[in-house]
Structure formats: structure tokens, C-alpha cells
């Protein structure tokens, strides 16, 4: 096994069980790593951690264990069984769409596995995790023997490490065009082949339920709608009508399919769902200029910040969205404002929403602060895994 000796005083994060080792912390390396496994030791030679190397990444290794134990098939099976036991406890009834493995949150850094009914969508985000496939793939196949397993590879992290970015079918005959699954009794499709992330935003499940519980009798505007899942949940909760806004025609087609799958008419006199192909910023400005009012607005844009250098631009974007959305709220109206930008933490996002409310001239109160669903656990040793923020605001 290849040994990485950490620089004195730069081994503190590893001693504190942080799973990432940055290349600048390495003093020297020795030995071979044919299977990608490496172990970390301090300057005295004492064992610190074991994991998998990504030599072309600034994060040179990700630690899978801080105990001196083999990282083998039995080890990975235990980790996946622990992950499944957690899902059995937190995934609601009538739900077969959920995150099976959440990378560092399940102590399997670099590995993400989402279930959509009979389909597993896998992301191996690093070279080390890719080389660990002989360990994690048999474990997944053993626990989901009938599943189609596809590896989603079109990721910046893989491209940066020179890994293939074309998707791979790892098990099963063929990937369906759309993967059907259930969420709290509602029916949805995930666009695994061509959609965002692994095909659906599973992390928003509890926030969709929040919208469903507050939707009765309300007119709902769902911005950056993508799959239309917030709108589906709103109508299931008794919303008067829903308008889905997204710039992507394919996203709106998926939204239509999801509404229809739940018996929610999208055409004719019975239709309570409308679909608008437009840039959400432009759409918001036009609605404000027209003097529209809405009872519940959802803003769930794509990540505006991928790195710290994007923060200023991202905050301006979130403030603009929040300001315009707040202007649309009728008295007593609700805004669910979301951010999936990792560098924008909850405190900063709250400050952005404060500035938005001030500029909009709207008195707003925070009813709830939320994050990702509990099948997206965050390691307490790796707070970088916490990325989704959702604030439910009420206009006076």
C-alpha cells in the first residue's frame, strides 16, 4: 500500500477525522498503490487514516476510515448496510426515491447513490472512488439485485482528474427513458439519462412536503421549476392553481409528465397547472411590473456559487430573486427561498434575504429554516457536505 506522510502541524484535520487530505499537507510518499488505496501517517510513522488517492486533484486523498483496519469488500458492505439502516429509519412510507449513499455523510467519500424505484444512479466523483468500484459495485448489486445501475459520469471533478465522463451501464439490461418512483404516495419520473444531478432533486423531499402542507387554497408560483415537483406537491395539498416557470423546454416536459402521473390535468377547463418557458429573472420582473400577487412562491435556482470566488455574484443573484419574489406576495403570502450553493452558508443566505426584504419594502418573518432531507446526512467532521438551505418566510 502507498504511504502518505503528512507534514507536521498539517496533520491536524486528519487527526480531527476530516475526510479530505489536501496535497499541500503531504510531506512525502512511498510504496505502490495499484488499487488506489493509501494510508496516512504522521512524521513519527504513527497510523492516522486509510482511504483512496486522487493524485490529480487538489484533494489528494479521501479517508474512508480512521481505524487501522482493511478497506475491503466486507468493510464497504458494512458501510452500505449502515447507510440502508439509516434510510429505513428516515425515509417516509410510500417512498422508493431516496439517497442510498451520501458520500462523506455515510463515510464513503466520493460515492453518491440515488434510488429511483428500480434504478440506481451512481456518481463516483473522484479517481479514488472510481478505483474502488470493485468494492462498492458488488455490494450494491447484492442489496439491489434487480436494479438497473447506471453510473453518471458527466462531472467537473471527474473531468479535472482525467476520468471518463460518458455515462456507464453497470447492471441491468437498459436504462429506461424516465425512471418512475414514488414519494409519499405521489408519482414522479426522474430523467436519469439527461437530467440535472442524477435526474431529480431528492434532497428537497421534506421541503416539498412543507409546501404541500401549506398549499391549500393558495395560488402557487414555482420558479426554476425543473421537474415541477414542488408544483405537484402543492396541487396534492389543495392549491388553487400552480404556475411552473423554467427556461428549459425539456424540464417543463418533465414537469408536465409528473403532473399527469398524479392525475393533475395540464390542459382544458380542469387544468390547474400552467407552464411558462422563460428565464426566471425576466419572468419575475415582468410579473412585478404587471402588479401580480401570489399566495405562495417557491424559488429553487441552480447553484449560483460553486467556489468562494463566486460569492459576491451569487449573493447578488439570490438577493435579486428574493427581492422580486417578496414583492409578489399577497398579505400573509409565503416564500420558500432555497439555495444549493455550498459556499453560501445559512447565515449568509439569511443576511441576503434580509437585504432582499429591506429593498422590497416587505415586512417578512422567518417561519422555518430547513436543509436537505435526512437521507442526505452530513458528517459532523465534514461540514462542507451541508449545502442546501431553505427558508420559509411569511409576508405581513
Beta strands, then each sheet from edge to edge (+ up, - down):
strand 1: 2-6
strand 2: 20-22
strand 3: 26-30
strand 4: 37-41
strand 5: 47-53
strand 6: 59-65
strand 7: 97-102
strand 8: 111-116
strand 9: 119-124
strand 10: 148-151
strand 11: 168-171
strand 12: 179-183
strand 13: 186-190
strand 14: 219-223
strand 15: 241-246
strand 16: 273-277
strand 17: 294-300
strand 18: 329-339
strand 19: 364-370
strand 20: 389-395
sheet 1: 2+ 6- 5+ 4- 1- 3+
sheet 2: 7+ 8- 9+ 10+ 11-
sheet 3: 12+ 13-
sheet 4: 16+ 15+ 14+ 17+ 18+ 20- 19+
end
